[in-house]
Amino acid sequence: MQPAHPRPSPGLPSCIDLCAQAQELARTILDGFDHHYLLFRASSQVARSHFEAGDAVAQSEAVRDRIAFYDTRVAETTARLVREQGAEALPDAVWAQAKSAYIGLLANHKRPELAETFFNSVCCRILHRTYFHNDFIFYRPAVSTEYLETDERPTYRSYYPRPDNLAATVARIIADFGWKLPFEDLRRDVRRVLRALRRHLGRWPRLAFNAHIEVLSSPFYRGKTAYLIGRAVNGDHEIPFALPLFRSDAGQLYVDAALFEQRHIRHLFSLSRAYFLVDMEVPSAYVRFLQQLIPQSSRAELYTMLGLGKQGKTMFYRELFHHLRHSADRFVFAPGIKGMVMIVFTLPSFPFVFKVIKDVIPPPKDVTRQLVREKYLMVKRHDRVGRMADSLEFSDVALPRERFDPAVLEDLRTLAPSMVEEDGDSVVIRHLYIERRMMPLNLLLDSAAPEVIEDVVRDYGNALRELAIANIFPGDMLFKNFGITRAGRVVFYDYDEIEYMTDCDFRRIPPPLAPEYELSGEAWYTGHKNEVYPEEFGTFLLTRPEVRDAFMKYHADLLQPQFWQQTKARIQAGVVEDFYPYPAAVRFRR
């Protein structure tokens, strides 16, 4: 008589054992993710208390600290799997079955796309990149996020205005969030919102039978502000809107503006700004709602701005390789002057640049690869106030060798050999940053009309001021280190020399010890690394008359130490300035 189940070969696990191991592996990884998202939501939920307490410092610290949550939970889960299950020695069959088991666990999960990414992160920590393949990881999403329903409050609330109750509806929308603080004058704010809407529309339209207003159930917190995000639907027309709420010094709330222009709402979600704190049970529903409001923003960007940076990277990675499959152009050097620290290349048909740190960074640069990475992390954790580009950081990215221009590949081989491995038909880059492509400021100034030069130089000076107020000194202020965004805004993107303002010593150039010192080619004043002499800025920045004229017209005080000293003193005194990601012209007067 044959046994009901064949015996496994001596020393080999049975199918039942493999299945049990796979189930345990999948359950442990999902437990790790669920713990991560529990902490993520907790940091978002406390944002309301920080806002109502007027504690902008605590709000910024919450955003900064949250960045490390993901990698910490991945490391904890990986260590547990290695310690308890010997995960690094499990056979291929277990990993393949673990993925199937994991899919089963996600059947009713509210965040399956994030959980899949977490599975990939753990898998890639344990298995060498040449060992895992698409049978082991989620190269494509396996569980749909369409029509996911919340168990708590709905993703958005719906309101149904009538001509005779529009003001009351707007008041209810604002008050429905259950604020603990009183409003300074809610009736006044409602009148202002309606006047702004009337100006935007040009005239009041007739309300259609389907007229309604949808408002996301959780406010979006950043710095001192809480944003209410939604859209109004009337017939075939949809009007996105954002209402920024502030807390006054007297502890009362007020609406600072009413944003109806799509471009203004898109600027709120610019990657050159700090991430939002938002309490979301179903993140994909928030991303889907936001993308309908601002379709120019990709899902990768929106996940990133909601604080889900790893999911943003996953979405971007899929977008990149989808684009590579449907294009034929080559990676070429990015426009602009070659840098001393980075090799920067781009795919002309794809609006991003790829940046690899060189192995040897020549003088006068005094930085190492590790220091450069620390500077980029500093920027990611800081409030970028609309003036510093965010970067996506990747490891072990395999790009098709045939898509590289030979000159780019030669520079990678020669200048960053430790960062490059050629594996068959692929070029594997061990570490790189990816950023939105911008026109370098120096190239624009070389070709722009005089009136454009004046506007751009004025905004360049504004960028320096705003960075300083946000406690950032750029270090290398040359125009080649700044770019122009799609919105025409000047943004800084070269971080190897940035410092905190509070770590710098802004000084006036001392008089020479003797007249002959002024004739010397060497400076007669020297000091420690972070001594800064603003009077020097004009020497290397303002060599062209039209550029100098524009700069001196608007920003002459930046060439003197007083502005920098006073700004530093305010930061040290604990003053947190307001930064408005929308034009001053749309703000309500108070």
N, C-alpha and C positions, 0 to 999 in steps of 0.2 A: 504494500500500500504506500502510495506517495504521500509525504507530509503535506499538510495544508499550505505551508509556505516553504519554498526551498531555503535551505540553510545558506547563509552567506559563506563565501570562501574564508578560510581561517585568516584572521588579521584584517579583514575588510569589513567596514560597517555595512549593516543591512540597509535596505531602502527605507525601512521604518526609522532606523537611527538617523539616516540622512535627513529625512523629512522632519523629524523632531528637532534636529540641530538647526535646520533652516527656519523652522517656526520660532525657535527661541532667539535666533539671530535677528529675525525680522522684528519680533516683539521688543527686544532690547533697543534696537535702533529707533523704533517709533516712540518708545518710552523716553528716550533721550530727546527726540524732537519735541514731544509734548511738554516736557519740562522746560525746554528752551522757550517755547512760545508762551507758556504760562508766565515766565519771567519777563518776556518781551511785552506782553499785555499789561503786566503790573506796572512797568515803567511808563507806559502810555496812559494808564488810568490815573497815576499820581500827577500827571501834567495838569489836570484841572485844578488841583489844590495849589500847585505852584503858580498858576495863572491868577487865581483868585487872591492869593497872598501877595501878588506882585513880585515874586521871587524869580527874576529872569536868570540869575546866576544858577539857581538850582535847576531851572529848565534846561539851560545849556549843558550843565553837567550830566543831566539825564540822557541827553542826546549823545554826548561824548562817551559816557560809560556803556551805553547800549551797543555801541559798535563792536565791543569785544565779546558780547554775549554768545554770538554764534560759534566762533572758533573755540571758545571755552567749552561749550556743550559738546561740540564735535570731539574735542580732545578727551573729555570725560567719558563719552560713550565709547570711543575707540579703546581707551584704557580698560574699560569694563569688559569689552568683548575679548580683548587679548588676555586679560587676567582670568576671566571666568569660563571662556569657551575656546581659548587657544585659537582665536580667529585667524591669526596670520598663517596657520598651518592647515586650515580647513580645505578640503578638496573642491575642485571646480563645481562639482555637482551640488554642493551645499549652497554656494553663492548663487548659482542659477535658480535653485529652488527658493532661496531666501527672497529673491526679487519677486517671484510669483506669490509667495506667502505675504509679502509686504503689500502687494496690490490688493490682495483680499482684505487686509486690515484697513485699507483706505476706502472701502466701499461707502461708508457713511461719514467719512472724515470731512471736516469743514475747511481744511487747508491742505488738500492732497498735493498740490503743486509744490508747496514749501516742504512737505514731508519727503517727497521724491528727491528734491535737491539735497536735503539732509542725508538721505540714504546714500546718494552719490558721494557726498563729502566724506562720510565715514568709510565707504568702500575704497575710495581713492587714497585715504590715509593708510589703509592696511595693505592694499595690493599695489605693487609697483605698476607704473603707468603702462609698461609693456605687457603686463599680465592680465589686467582687466580688459573687457571688451563690452560691446553693447548688450550682450546677453546678461551681464552682471549689473549694469547701471541703467539709469533712465536717460538714454540719449534723447528720446522724445517722450513727451508726457504720456502716461498710460491711463490716467484717470481724468475724466473731463471735469472742468470747473464750471461749466454752464449750469445755470438754474440751481446753484447750491442755495439752500434755504438756511436761515439762521434759527437757532433755538431760542435766542434772546430777543432783543428788539429787532425790527426789520432794518435792513441796510439803509433804507431811506424812508422818510415820512412823506405822505402826500397831503396836499391842502387844495381846497377847491374854492377859489375866490369868485365873488360876484361883484358887479360894478358898485354896489352899495356897501360892500364889506371888505374892499381891498386893503384899506389901512388896518382894519382889525385883523385881517389874515396875516399881514406882514408882522404886526405886533406879536401875534401868537407864534409865528415861526421863530422869532428871536427869543421869546420868553419860554418856549417849550423845552429848552435845554435845562431848565431847573436851576438856574444860576443861584448861588447863595448870596451874591452881592446884589444890592439894588441898582437900578439904572439911574444915571444922572438925570435923564429926561427922555424916556422912551418915546413919548408922543412926538417930540421934536425930531428924534432920530428917524422915526417912521416917515414923517413928512419929508425929510431930506432924502431918504431912500427913494420915495415915490417921485420926487422932483428929478432926481438923477435918472430914474428909469424913463420918465417922460422925455427928458432931453435925449436920452439914447435912442428912443423909438421915433422921436420927431413928432408923434401925435399918439393919442390913445387909440388903440385898435378896438374893434368890437370883439368882445369875448366869444370865442368859438364854443361849441358844445363840449369839446374835450379839454377846455382850459383847466389847467392844474399846475401846481408847483411841487417839485420834488426836492427834498433837502436831505443830504446825508446825515445819518443819525448821530454821528460823533463829530465834534468840532476838531479842527486841525490846529494843533498848538505849535508855535515856534517863537522863541524869544519872549517878548511881552504880549504877543498877540494870539487871539483865538479866532480862527476863520470859520465861518459857516458857508458851506459849499453846496450849490444846488443848481437847478435849472427850472425855468418857467416854460410851459408848453401851451401854445395857443394855435389851434389849427395845425398847419404844416410848419410853423415856426417854433424854434427852440432858442431860448435865451439863457446862456450860462450866467451864473452870478457867484460872487464871493463877497461876504460882508465881514470885514475885519473888526473885531471887538477889542477894545483896550480897557484897562483899569486905570482910573484917575488916581492922583495922589491922595484924594479923599476917600478912596476905596469904593468908588462907584464905576459902573460900566457905561461905556458909550460906543456907538458905531462910528468909526473913523472915516469910512468911505463906503461906496457901493460900486463894485466893479462888475461891469457888464460886457466890456470888450474882451473877446477871446484872447487877444494878445496879452492883456493885463493878467488874466487868470493863468495863462501859460507861464508868465514870468514868475508867478508864485512857486511854480514847480520846476524852476530852472535848477540844473545841477550845480550852478555856481552859488547856491544858497544852502543853508543848513537844512538837515532833514526834518520832517514833521514828526510829531508825536500824535498818533491817532489810535484810538481803541477800536480794533476791528476783529470781530469774530470770523468773518469770511473776507479775507483780504482781496481775493480775486473779484468779488462783487464791487469793492471800492475801486479797483483798477479799471474794471469794465465801465463803471459809471463815469470815472474821470476821463477815460479815453473818448467817450462820447462827447464830453464837453470840450476837450482839447485834443483833437485827433492828430495834431502835429507831434504830440509827445508819444514816444513808443511805450509799450508796456514795460520794457526794461527800465526806462527812465522813471516811470511812475512807481514801480515796485521799489526802486532805489530811494526815491524821495519820501516814500512812506516808511523808511527805515529798514526795509528788507533788502539790503544790499546784495546778499548772496543770491537771492532769487533774481534780482536785477542782472547780475552777472550771468546766471543761467540763461535768462531770456536773451541777453545780448549775444552770448556764445552761439545760441541757435540761430539768431538773426544773421550773424556773421557767416556761418557755414551754409546757411540757405543762400545767402548772397553769393558766396564763392561758387556754389553749384550753378548759379544762373548768371554768371558774368565771366569775362575772359581777360580783363585788364590785369596788369602786373603791379606788385608792390614797388613803389618808387620813393625816392627821397621826398619828404614833405617840403613844400615851398618855404623859403626863408634861408637865413644864414645857418650853416651847420653849427651845432653846439659843441662845447668842449666836454660835456658830461654825458649827453645822451646821443644815441643814434635814433633818428626820428624818421619814420617812413609812413606811407599812406597808400591806400588803394583809391585811385582817383574816383571810382564810381561809388565809394562808400565813405560817408562823411565823418570819418574818425582818423586819428593818427595813432601810431604804435611807437612806444618809446622804450628803448632798451638802454640800461646803464652800461657805460663802457667799463672794461676791466681796469684800465689805467687812465686816470684823469690827470692831464698835464697841468703844470703851473700856468697861470697864477692861481688856479682853482685849488683850494685846500680842503677837499672833501673826499670821502670814501663812499663806496657803494652803500654800506650800512648807514652812514650819515644821511645820504640822499633818501634812502627808504624811510628813515625816521622823519625827515622833513615832509615827505608826502603823507605819512600817517598823521603828522601834526596838522596839516591842512584838512585832512578828512575829518578830524575830530573837532575842528574849529568852526565857528560861524563864518562862512565864506562871504557873507553880506553882498552877494551878487557880483563879487569882484575877483574870485579865484575859481578856476575850473576844477571840478571834481574829477577823479581818475578811477577807472576800474583796474584793479590789480589782478593779474593772472599768473599762474605757474604752469609750466609744461604744456604750452600751447603748440600743437602740431599743425603747421601750415604747409600747403603743397609747394614743393620746391620749384615746380615749373612756373609758379605765379610770381617769383621774385625776379626783379631786374638784376642782372649779374653784378652791377655796381653795389647795390644794397647788400646782396649776399656776401660780396667780398668784404665790405665794411664790417658786417657782423662777424665773419670769420676772423678778421684781422684785429678789430678793436674790442670785440666782446666774445672771445672764443669760449670762455667758461660758461657763457649764457646760451650757447648754441650747440645743438647736437643734430647731425644729419643722419636720419634714420630712414633708409630706403628712399621713397619718393617724398618724404616729409622733412621739413626743417622744424625741429622742436626747439622752441625758445623757452628757457627755464624760468625766466621772470621778465615780465613787461607790464607797462602801464598803457592804458588805452583812454584817449580823451576825445571829446568832440573837436572836429577840425575847425580852426578859425583862420581868418586872414591875419598874418603877422602885422603888427602895427607899423613896423618900419617899411614894409612893402606898400601899405596904403599911403603913408605919408610921402613916399617917393613918387606916387602917381596921381595924388588927389589934387583937386582944384583948391584955390586959396580959402574959399569959404568952408570947404569940407575940412581942411587942415585945422582951421580955427575951432570948429566944433569938436573934432576928434582930440585935439590937444587939450581943450577944456575938459573933456570927459576923462582923459588920461590923468589930469591933475586931480579931478574928483575921485578917481579910483585910488590914487595915492592917499588922499585925505581919508576916505572911508576905510581903507585898509589900516591906516594908522589908528583911527578911532576904534577899530575892532581889535587893536593890539597886535597888528602885523606890520613889520617893516620888511619890504621886499628884498632889500639887499642889493641885488643887481637890477637897477631900474631902467636899463637900456630898453629902447622901444621894441627890439627884437624879442623880448621876453613877455610882451603883451600881445593880445590878439583882439580882433573885432568879432563879436558874436553875430548870430543871425539877426538879432534885434538891434544891431548897431552899437552895442555896449562894449566898452573897453574892459578886458578881463586879463588878469595876470595868470601865467601858466608855467613859470620856470621857478622851481622851489628850492634849488640846492643851496641858496644863500639866505633864505628868509630867517628872520629872528622875531621873537616877541619884542614889541616896543619896550616893554619893561626891562628887557635884558640889554638894551642899547644905551649908550651914553652920547647924547647929542650935544656937540660942542661948537663953539666959534673957533675959527682958525686963529691961533695965537700969532702975535707979531713976530717977525723974524728977529733972531738975535743980532744980526748985522745985515746991512743992505745987500751984501753979496749973496746971502742965502736965497733971496728972491730970484737971482739970476741962475741959480743952480737948477739942473734938470731933476733933482731929487727934492722931495718934500722935506722941509725943515721941522715938521711936526710929525711925530709918530706916537703911537699909543697901543693900547690893547686891541684885540681883534674887533670888539664891538663898539669902538669909538667911531662916531659918524659925524662928518663935517658937512652940513647941508649946503654951505657956500660952494662946495665943489660940484654940486649936481649940475649946474649950468655948463661947466666946462666940457662934460662928455654928453650932455643931453641936448643942449641948445646951440648946436653949431650952425644951423640953418636960420637965416634971418626971419623967415615967415613963421617958423616953429617957435623961435625965441619970442617974437612979438606976441603971438597968441598966448604963450605960457606966462609971460610977464603981465599980460592984460588981466588974467584971471587968477594966477597962482604965484605971484612974486614972493609971497610970504613963505612958500615952501622952500625957498633958497636961504632962509634964515633959521637959526636953531630954535627961535622962540616958539613957533608953531609946534614943533616936535616935542620940545620940553613941556609945554603946557598940556599937550595931548597925553603924554606919558604920565604927568602928574594927576590928571583926571582919572586915568585908568587905575593908578595906584591908590587913589582915594575911593575906589569902588564905584565910580560913575559908570553906568551902562547906558550907552546912547541908543536912541531909536533908529532903526533902519527900515525904511518903507519900500517894499518891493513893487510900488506902483507910483505913478507921477504925483507930485505935490498938488497939481491942478485938480485932481479928483478928490482930494481930501476935503472933508467938511470943516468949515471954520468953527472954532471953539472960542 
